[in-house]
Amino acid sequence: MVEYTTIDQYHLALTQGSTSCAEVVHHYLSQIEKSKHLNAFVHVFAEEAIQKASALDERRKAGNAIGKLHGVVIAIKDVICYKGHPLTAASGILKNFTSLYSATAIEKLLQEEAIIIGVCNCDEFAMGSANENSVYGNVLNAMDESRVPGGSSGGSAVAVQAGLCMVSLGSDTGGSVRQPADFCGIVGLKPTYGRISRYGLIAYASSFDQIGIFANNVDDTSKVLEIIAGADEYDSTVSQKPIEKYSEVLKEKKKNRFYDSTVSQKPIEKYSEVLKEKKKNRFAYFKETLEHPSLDTEIADGINKLIEQIKSEGHEVAALSFEYLDYIVPAYYILTTAEASSNLSRYDGVRYGYRSAKPSTDLTEFYKHNRSEGFGKEVKRRIMLGTFVLSTGYYDAYFAKAQKVRRKLVEKTQLVFNEFDFILMPTSPSVAFKIGEKTDDPIAMYLADIYTVFANLTGIPGISLPLFKHSNGMPFGIQLMAKQFNELSLLQASQHLMELKK
Ligand code: GLN
């Protein structure tokens, strides 16, 4: 098979007849088989994918126009509904459950003729940072199998990293796409809250959750984003804003210039001068994030060097102070566990899901048996934490206070974006850590989310770009964030940074 590079190149190869969807699907199925020990997939739809591929090949050869994702092989996280296919959120409580409908994002992929090859492992109900909280067991990082792939979308990240599919979908509530992308050396995008419909995404913390994209490059990321983003009558929180043609604009690849998609399209008299001004982008970073004691010094060095490189290109890079860094992880864990405690109350063993064999004398006992046996340890910890912070007497001290922190962060972010186009941050304080290294210390695990939860608390888009390699051989990236719904600028800047590092 021709080595996979981008969706565009793949489509070119298809139209030239140098490959076929069927050949490609067979290739990925055999790779999945060979990489079984990585535990990235929990279900593979082999027969279905082969049939779909052959049907697409026939249709294309008959001269029909091809869909934008024609034959693109995609894997999805086990929290996204795909009608008639298993869906378990990597939890015992949803064992043997089958989706009754498809998520809007899935419908849109299928409309454009994508092939969904299987469902990927993840942390139970997307709660975790190492993919060690799954009922199916942990996932191995393909670059060093003694290390975690990150979480919670660890399986989706490894599926792309190990060449088991072309792109994959994950979900990002506090970093679950960006952090595993960082640990696996690939691109991971969390769009603006409300850019992609959450209909059919199993809820963890509804005011944070967003479907995200894993890919080998920025071009593929933008192509998938423009397909799955956009208004949806089934999700009242999704934005009505039209979707920009991310991939087409990216193709223009104007060197050294990241257009501002919010800038007016009206003709301007001194156009050339304005363009010259636009050449310079304004990047900000928070001093405290690069000086934080938990940050690996090589990661800090890498980012500092990149900052110098960006400056040398004539862009502005400013160090701002950020007084809230120590509050963001606590605020995130208070708010998300509170929302989770409510969202997960529906899993009671009555309507669906796991039902305990133990006899119960009343309904409360029945629920207790089902839920204590069905849920794993981390999910139970979070349900209890969330219930506690919402309880009378503690609500003001915890939940209400965390809401205030969130508001302050949103205000601060608005101020930053009044002056700057992008915020630069590490994605994670360390490279992928060893399996089991943090399992016994949930607080240490939570604190490692220090750089990713900011984008979810404020709703802004964030992307992790695989730009660096640590002396221990593991990859690490940089995180770039932009103003809400400014995905276009974010993707353009990302593409530029990727080229800069080549
Ligand atoms: N690591 C974070 C958590 O455990 C993020 C999870 C996510 O984004 N789904 O909550």
Residues whose N, C-alpha, C, O or C-beta is under 5 A from the ligand:
A	BS01	LIG	A126 M127 G128 S129 G151 S152 S171 D172 T173 G174 G175 S176 D449
